[in-house]
């Protein structure tokens, strides 16, 4: 009998009866009732922590950092992760990812996915078919896509939404369901019995949030009779508070942990957001001038590799977002050189694998890690005992160098606005200027403008960054675009870039703009 406390408010989606079964909805409702209040408390704790204006390694968890413990050994499907392809669960892109030759497909229900109800449900349908090897697609033009038999299929690792997002199309006891629990719960309920319930966990800010996920996994396994430890989770270290709790996060998830990932674009956004009003020493230059060799970024990635390998977990590198342009070989060659440099640095530093956003980059990443790994599957044996990172190094933003420029303002507005137009239309993975962008790009763009305006930054040409300057560039950029979502996107961008009160995530007000 259906749970009378569960209400599906979204419109009908093709094959929704296969995933929104009474049993699956009851399972999600059980998770929500057990854990939503803890989620609410932890979100409040984020704001309280930022209000202190301080970040450091936690004295109360020093025993965890000093302890002798390891995460659970990796299952066979996750021992070799040298190249991972990321992308939304849209059907054609899912098939292309599964045919790419990557070792892992990060199936993204988060930042590369607009949470239209149709996307939420159809994503689960596509994951159901993908897990069973039955996924196929025929385009309106008649082109057929199917899984290849001559390519090793990657392990599917699903990224649910972060803790901060709700799902208003599904109400439980009169309140919107927690989006993370909807995404995880539906996927786990329908696919855990196949033996590979693997997840990427985004946007966490503390080990207590990791503890909550661990409690969710344990409860889900118990309820469905799945062996404890079947779930394996890789955590994205993409917030500056989480960088100070890497070991504690792995410890909380140790029976379910697989590794950590250097989610560098969201990490930059988090740095700007956390220290947005902390003064001149915390103001960052143009996004494009902040490379992975900046001192604070080196400290973050080196600490991540050391932490992971110390605890038997995998260290996963960041995103290569470039999209090869077959019509412009010169642009492609220049970009590929940067990708090679980036992946070579990661492989040399001891990462066990890295991310790409396009199938054409899989061979590039694989070649570099093949050369580094030799006959091994990973670099867990590289302990990186030479690395010692202090809190001051993680917070040394002043040594970044670079400038705030007029081109930086124009790029932030241009990319941020274009992304929001795409997001509102239902496409959270947007190809912009030969890069595959997700929500992190727009977050960096708007938060950087907010920081520059509120810290009275002066550009390299002597121009002060004011709200009027941003509005002027926004109006000009808007005039160059067309489509039904441009006006709403421009209004939204101005709101999240210039409002006196900073929105923690632009996807929250943006969510209110979609059906």
N, C-alpha and C positions, 0 to 999 in steps of 0.2 A: 504494500500500500504506500503511495507517495507521501512524503513528509509534508504535512500541511503548512509547516513553517518555511517552506522553500517556494519561491516564486520566480519563474523565468519571465522576465519582462521584455527580452529582446525578440525581434521578429523571427519568423521561421527561416532557417538556413538549410540548404540542401544536405540531406543525410544527418540532420541534427538528432533524429531519433536514435541514431546508432551510438552517439556519445552522451547525449543528455538523457540517459535512461534513469528511471526512478532510483535504481540501486546506486548509480554513479553520483547522482545529485545528493542522495542520502549520505554517501561517503564524504563528499565535499562539505556538506552541512556539518557533519560530525567534526571534521577538522576545524572548521570555522568556529564552532561553539567552544571547542577545547582551547583554541589558541588565539582568537582574535583580540581578546582583552590584553593578553601579554604583548601582542604586536602593538596595540595602541599605546601601552605604557612605554615601550621601547622607542617609539617615535617621539614621544614627549621628552624622553631622556636625551635624544639627539640635540634638541634645542637647548636644554639645560646645560649640556656639556659645552656647546659652542659659546654660550653666554659667559663661561669662565674665561674665555680668551686664551686658554692654554692647551697645549698638547705635549704629552711626554709618555714614555713607557710606564706602564702601570706598576706602582710599588706593590700593590696587593696581589699581583699575579707573578711576582718574581720567582716564586717556587715552580711555577709552570715552565717558565723560560729556562730555569736551571735543572729541571727534572730530566730523567732518563726515560723517554717514551717515544714511540713511533706511531704513525698512522697504520691502518690495516694494509696488508699487501694488496697490490693492484690485481684486479681480475685480468685474465688474458686479453680481453678486448681493449684494455686501457694501459697495457705495458709499453706500447709504442705509439707515441703521439707526435711524431716529428713534424707533421703538417696537418693543421686543422682548418677547415673552410667554414666560414660563418655565413649565415643568411636567414631570411625569414622562412616561414613554413608554407609560403605560397607554392602551389602544386608544381608548376614548371621549374621554379628555382630549387625546390626540394629534389626533384629528379636530377637536375644538373649537378647539384652538390653530391648526391649519392653516386653519380657516375664520374666524379672528378678525379678519383685516385687518391684523395686525402685519407688520412687515417681516422679522422673524426669529423663529423658534421655537427657544428653547433647550430641546432635548430632553434631559432630565436623567436620567442613569444614576447620579448621585451622591447629593447630600443630600436630594433629593425622592423617592428610590427606596430602599426596603428591599431589600437584596441577597438576597432569597429566590432560589433558583435559578430558580424559575418566572418571577420578574420579570426576572432577568438575560437569560434566553433569549427570553421573549416580547417583551421590549423590543427585542431585535434583530430579531425577526420583524416587529414593528410599524414599526420604522425602515426595514426593507427595503421593506415595502408603501408606506410614506409617501413614500419617495424615488421610487417609480415611479407615484405617484398612484393606487394601487389600494386604499388602506386604507378599510375600512368596518366597521361593527359593528351588530349587532342585540342589544338588551338582553334579559334574561330576560322583561321585560314586553312585548316585541315592538316597542319603539321603534327605528327604524332611523337610523343615523348614517352619512353619506357626505360626501365632499368637494363643496363647492359650485363651480359653474362660473363664477359671477359675482363671485368674490372672488379677488384676487391672492394666490397662496400664498406664505407666507414662506419665506425660505431656512432650511434646517434646519441648526442648529449643535449638535452633540452634546457633552454634557459627560460624559466618563468619570470613573471614581472617581479619587480622589487617590492619590498615590504610596504612602501609608501602608497601604492596604488590600489584603489578599490575597483570592483567590477559592478557598475550600477545596473547592468542588465540581468543580474542574478541577486535577488534579495533573500536573506536568511533571517528569519524572525524580525522582519521589518527594517533591516539595515543592509546596505550594499555588502556583498561578500568581499573578502580580502582577495585581491587579484592574484597574488602569489599562490594562494591555496586553491583557487579555481584552476589555474594552469597546472600546478603540480598534481592536484587531486584527480582531475580528469585523466591526465596522462598516466599517472601511477595506477589508477583503478583499472584502466583498460589494457595496460601493457606490462605491468610488473611481472605477471606470470610468465612472460617470455624470457625473463632472467637478466635483463639489462636495463634496470631503471637508473639511468645516469643523468646528472643534472649539473648545470652551471648556475651558481647563485650570485646575483648582482647586488650592487649598491649597499652592501652591509657597512655599518660603521663601528661595530663592536663585537667582541666575543660573545656577549649576551644575545645578540641577534643570531649568531651562529648556533648558540645553545638552543634557541627556539627552533631553528631548522632541524637540529638533531632530534629534538623532542617530536617534531612533526614526522620525521622519517621513522623513528622508532614506533610511534603510534600507528602509522600507516602500515608498516610491515606487520605489526602484531594483528591488526584488524583483518588483514587479508591473508594471514597465514604465510607470509613471505619470510624467509630466513632473515634474522637480524644481520645487518651489515650488507644486505643485497644492494641497497642504494649506495651510489658513489657520487660524491659531490666535489666539484672543483669551484673554488671561490674566487671571484674576481676581486682583486685588491685594487679598487678603483675609487676609493675615498681616502682622504688624508688621515682621518682618525683610524681607519683600518690598518694603515701602514704601521701604526704603533702597536698593533695587536695581532700580527700575523701568526705568531706561535700559539697564542691563546685561541685564535680562531680554529687552527688545525687541531688543537687539543680538544676543544669542545666537540668537534666533528670526527674525532680520531677513528671511530668504528666505521664511519661513512666517508671519510675524506679521501680524495684522490689527488688534489693539488691546489695550487694557487696560480692565478693568471694576472699578468701586468696589464690591466685595463687602462692604458695610458691616457686616452682622450678624456674619459670620465674622471680620471685622476686629476688632470689639469683643471677641469671644471670644478671639482671638489676643492682644490687648493684655492681657486679664486673665490668660490662661494664661502668657504670657511673663514677666509681672512679678508673678505671684501671691504670691511671697514676698519682694518687694523693699522692703516697708515702706509706711508710711502715705501717702506722696506718690503711690503708684501704685494706691491703692484707689479704685475708681470707685463712683459713687452708683447708685441704682436705674436699671435699664436704660431705663425709659420717660422718664427725665429727661435722657438723653444724646441730644441732637438732633444733626443734621448741622451745626448752627451752633456746636457746641462747638469751641473753638480747635484742639484736636488733630485733630478730624475735618475742619475747614476746611482745615487745612494739608495733610492727606492727599489730599483731593479736588482742591484747587487744583494741587498738585504733579502729580497724575495727568493733569489736562487739559494742563498745560504740557508735561509729558514726552511725552505722546502726539503732540500737534500739532507739537512740535519735530521729531519723527521721522517724521511722515507717517502716524501710526497713529490709530485711532479711540478716543475716550474715551467709555465707556459708563457711564451713571449707575446708581444703585442700585435696589433693589427697592421697589415699592409693593405691599405684601402684603395690602392691604385687600380683603375680599370684600363687594361690595354686598349689602345685605339688603333685598329687595323688600318684605318684610313690615314693615319699620321705616324709612320714608323719612327720618325725622329723624336717625337714627343714620347712615344712608347719606350724607345731605347734609353732616353734620359731618365725616365721614371724607373725602368727596370734596374738601372745602375744603382739608384737610391734604395730600391727594395733589396738588392743583393747586399749592399753595405749594411743595411739594417739587420737583415737576417744573419749575416756573417757575424756581426757584433753579438747578437743574441746567442748564436751557437757557440761562439768562442767564450762567452761569459758563463756558459754552463746550462743554459735553458735546454729543456728536453724536447721542445718543439715550438711552433709559432703559428700565428693566424694569418690567413689570407682571405680576401673578400671576393675573389674571382677565380673560376676554375683555371684560367690561363696562368695564374701565379702558383698553382700547386707544384708544377715541375720545378720552378725556380727555388721555392722553399725546400722542397724535398732534396734537390741536388745539394744544397748547402748543408743541410743536416745529415744527409748520407755521408758526405765527406768528413764531417766532424765526428759522427758516431762510429764510422767504420763498420764493424760487424755487430755493434751493440744496438739495443733497442732504445736506450735512454742514457742519461748522464747522471743517474742517481749516485754513482760512485764518486763524483766530483763534489766533495764536501764544501769547498770554498772556505776553508779555515782561515784564509788570508783576509777575509772580509770582516770588518768591524765598523758598524755604522752607528753614529750617535744621533740623538734627537736634533741637535743643532744642524747636522748635515741634511737631515730630512727637511728641515725648515729653512735652509739657506737659499731663499729665493732671490736675494739681492745679488748673488754671484752669477745670475743667469745671463746678464748682458742683454744686448739688443735694445730696441727702441719701440715706442709707440708711434705709428706713422699714419698718415692720411690713407695710404693704401690698406693699412690694417683695419681702419674704421670701415672703409668701403667694402672690404672683403667680408668682415664680420656681418654687416648688414645684408650684403648680397647672398652669402651662403645661408645665413640664418633664415632669411625670408624665403628663399627658394626651397629650403628644407621644409618649412612649415606649410607651404603650399602643397608640397608632396604629401606630407603627413596627414593633413586635413582631407586630402583626396583618398586616403586609405593606404598609401604606400609609405611605409616607415623606413625602407631601404632605398635611398634616393641617389641616382647617379648625377653628380654635380661637378662639372669641370674635371672630368676624368677620374673622379674619386667616388667610391661608394660610401655615402654618408649615412649615419644613423642619428638618433636624438642627441648623442654626445656633442656632435658638431654644433648644433643650434644652441645647446647649453653653454658651450665655451663662448660662442659668438655673443650671445646676449649678456652673459655674466661679465665678460671682459668689458663690454661697453658700460655696463652699470658701474663696475669698479672704476673705470677711467673717469666717468662723469662725476661720481661721488668723491673721488680723490683729486679732482681738479688737475688731471694730467694734461700736460702740454705736449703736443705732437712734435716730431723732429723738425717740422717746418715752422714751429712757433705758434701754431693754432691751438687754442685751448679746446679740450673736448667738453662740449656742453650738450645738454639735452636738445637744444635747437640745432646744433650741428648734426646730431644723430637723426633728428626728424627730417632735416633737409636731405641727407643722404638716403633715408628711407623713402621719402616721397619720390625722389628721382629713380631709385631702384624699382619701386612699385610701378612707375609709369612704363618701365621697360618690359613688364611681365603682363600676361593676360590669363584669363581663366576665371572660373566661378569662385575660387577660394582665395584669390589675391587680396581682396579687401579685408576679409576676416584675418588672414595671415598677417597682414601689415598691422592691423589693430592689435592683434595678439603679441606680435613682436615688440611693438612700442610699449605695451603693458609690461612685459616681462623684462625689458631692457631698461626702462626708465621710471617705472613706478617707485615711489619712495620706499614702500615695503617690498623687500626682495622675495620673489616666489621661489620656494625651495627647489621645485622642479617645474619646468614649463609645461610638461605633459599633463599636469593636474588642471590648470586652466584651459589647456588645449582640449582636454577630454570633454570638457563641458560644451565645446563647440561642435562635437560630432554627434550623429544620430545614434 
